[in-house]
Amino acid sequence: MVDSFLLSLESNPTTGYAWQAQFDDELFELVESKF
């Protein structure tokens, strides 16, 4: 089964703060990460 979903978290890269995702790469694939 191949389903996709979007997870969007607010961040402000000018403050030096950004979210870092931790997940099981056997189950999930990170497709895109951007500010």
C-alpha positions as CSV (number, residue, x, y, z in Angstrom):
1,M,0.0,0.0,0.0
2,V,1.4,3.4,-0.9
3,D,-0.3,6.4,0.7
4,S,1.1,9.8,1.3
5,F,0.4,12.6,3.8
6,L,1.6,16.1,4.5
7,L,3.0,17.2,7.8
8,S,3.5,21.0,8.0
9,L,5.2,22.6,11.0
10,E,5.8,26.3,11.4
11,S,9.4,27.4,11.8
12,N,11.5,30.6,11.5
13,P,15.0,29.8,10.0
14,T,16.2,33.3,10.7
15,T,16.2,32.5,14.5
16,G,18.3,29.4,13.9
17,Y,15.4,27.2,15.0
18,A,14.0,24.5,12.8
19,W,12.1,21.2,13.3
20,Q,14.0,17.9,12.7
21,A,11.9,14.9,11.9
22,Q,12.8,11.5,13.5
23,F,11.1,8.5,11.9
24,D,11.7,4.9,11.0
25,D,13.0,5.1,7.4
26,E,11.9,1.5,6.9
27,L,8.3,2.7,7.1
28,F,8.5,6.3,5.9
29,E,10.3,8.3,3.2
30,L,11.0,12.0,3.6
31,V,10.2,13.5,0.2
32,E,10.8,17.1,0.8
33,S,12.0,19.5,3.5
34,K,12.0,23.2,3.0
35,F,11.6,26.5,4.8
